[in-house]
Amino acid sequence: MEPLTLDDERIIASQLGRPPRSLLGVAHRCSHGYPQAIQVYPVIDGAPFPTLFWLTCPFLVQAIDRLEADGWVKRMEGLLSQDSCFAHSVEEAHLRYAAERAALLSPEDRALLEGRGMLKGLLEKGIGGTADFRRVKCLHLHAAHALARENPIGARVLGLLERSSCQPGETICQIPGSRDR
C-alpha cells in the first residue's frame, strides 16, 4: 500500500463524489497513476466496516456495473457451486481478507467492538462482510481486492474487461483540477 498524498485524497474524493472515510492508502493505481483501489480501516465512527479495499476508478466501476447488469454475479455463484477448486480458492481469499482486517484493528477498536457484540462478525466474515462464501455480494469488491491482493473472482472479473483503465482523454477518467500523469 502506498502512502497518501494530498493530491491522492483530492482525486479519491472526486472519484467517489465525497471525501473518503478511514482512508489508509492507495492499494493500486492505474496506468495513468490515478488511484484505482484504496484501502480503508475496518472501523468507521465506532462501527465495523468490513470492506478493506474499495474500487474508486470511475472507468472500472462503470465497466463492472455493466458486468453485474449482464448477470455475472449469478454466473460467478454458478461457478462457485460447480468448481470445487475455484470455490476453495475463493474461500481462502475470504479468510485471508478477514485475517488482514483483524490484524489492522487497534486494541481500542477491538475492545470497543467486543463490548458492543460486533467483533465476532467482523472477524468471521469475508470480503465486504460476506458470511456465506458461496455467495457473491458484489463484483466491485472482488475486483478491488484482486487489484490489491489475490482474489480469484476479482481476477476473472478483471479478465472479462477489454482493458483495465481508461484511455487518455476519456471523459470518465478526467479528474477536475488534476495534473497530467
N, C-alpha and C positions, 0 to 999 in steps of 0.2 A: 504494500500500500504506500502510495506517495503522500507526503505531507501536503497540506492545503496552502494555496496562496490566496491572497485577496481576490485576484483575478478569477481563480477557480470558484471561489464562493459566489462571486457575482454571476459567472457563467452558469453554475449549477442552479442558482435562483431563477435565472432566465429560462433555463431548460425546464424546470419544474413549474414555473409560474408562481413561485412562492419561495421564501427563504427556507433552506433545508434545516431540519431539526436534528440534533445529536450527531452531526456530521463528524466522522473520524478522519476521512481521507478519500482520495481518488483511488479506486480499485482497478480501473482500466481506462485508458484513453484511446480515442480513435486515431486513424492515420493522420488527422489534421491537428492532433494534440489536445482536442477537447475531451473533457470527462465523458465517458460512456456509462460507467457504473461507479457508484460510490459505496463506501462502507459507512454504516451508521451504528451507533451504540444501541445495545438491546434494551435500554430503559429510556423512556421519554416522559418527562414530568411525573416521575414516580410510578409509571405504568409500564408493564412489559411491552416491548416492541420486537416481535420475533423476526423481522426482516433485517438481516445484516447487510445484504447487498441490494442496491436499488438501481434500476436502469434509468438513466437520466437522458440519454441521447434521443432527441425527438425523432430522428430518422429510424432508429431501431424500434422505438416504441410504436410508431405507426406501422412499420413492417410486421411486427409481431402481433399488433392488433388485427391485421388482415389475416394472419395465420389462425388466430383464435376464432375469428369470424368464419373462417373456412373449415372449422371443426377439428383443428389439430389438438385441442385439449383431449377430446374423446379418442382421437387416434393414438395419442401417447398413452392414455389409460388402457386402450386395447392392447398396445404393445407390451405394457407392463403385465397384463394378465396372460399374454401368450408366450412371452420370452422370459423364462426364469433367470437367466444370466443378466439380462437387462434390468429386471426387477431388483435383483440382488445389488447391482452396481448403483441403482438409484437409492436403494435403502442405505447403502454405505455413504452416499453423498449426503443424505439427510442426517445421518448420525455424525458425520464429520462437521457438518454445519452446526448442529446442536452443541457439539463439543467446543467449537470455536466461539460460539455465542456465550457459552458458560464460562469459558476462560477469560472473556472480556469483562465480566461482571466484577464490579468493585465489591469489597466485603460489605460496605454500607448498603449498596443496592441489593446485594444478595440477602442481607438481613431484613431490609425493608420488604422485599417481595415475599420472603419466607413468612414474615409477620402478617402479611395480607393474604396468605394462602395462594400466592401466584407463582411461586418459584418453581414448583414441580412441573407445571405446564410448560413453562419457558425452557426448562432443561430437557424435557422429554419430546417436545415437538420439533419437527424438522423445518425444512425450508418454508419461510413465510408463516410458520405456525401450523404446518400440516401435521395432523395427528395420524392419519391413515396414509401410509407411504405408497399405497396402490392408487391413490387419487392424485390428480394434478390440479393444483389450485389456480395456477397462473403461469403461462409460458414466460412472461417477462421476468418473474422471479428466478426461474431456472436459467434463463439466458444471462441475467446479471451475475448469477453465481458462476456460470461457465466462463464468463469473461474474467472473473476474479480468481477462481479456483477450478476444480474439476467438477463437472456436472454432466452426466450422460444425456439427460433430457435437453438441457441448455445447449450442449454441443450439437445435438440433432436439429434443434430449432435454428441455431445459427447457420447450420449447414444447409437448411432449406432456403435461406435468403440468397438472392443473386449477389449481394455484396454486403459487407459489414459496416460500411459507413457511407455517408452521402458524398456526392461529387462536389468539388469546389464550385461555389456559386449557387448551389441549390438553395432555394428559399428556406427550406426546413432546417438547414444547418447554420444559417446565418444568425449569429448571436448579436443583438444590438450592442454597439459600442465595443465589440471585441476587436483585438488586433488580428491580422492575418497570422496564421500559424503554419 
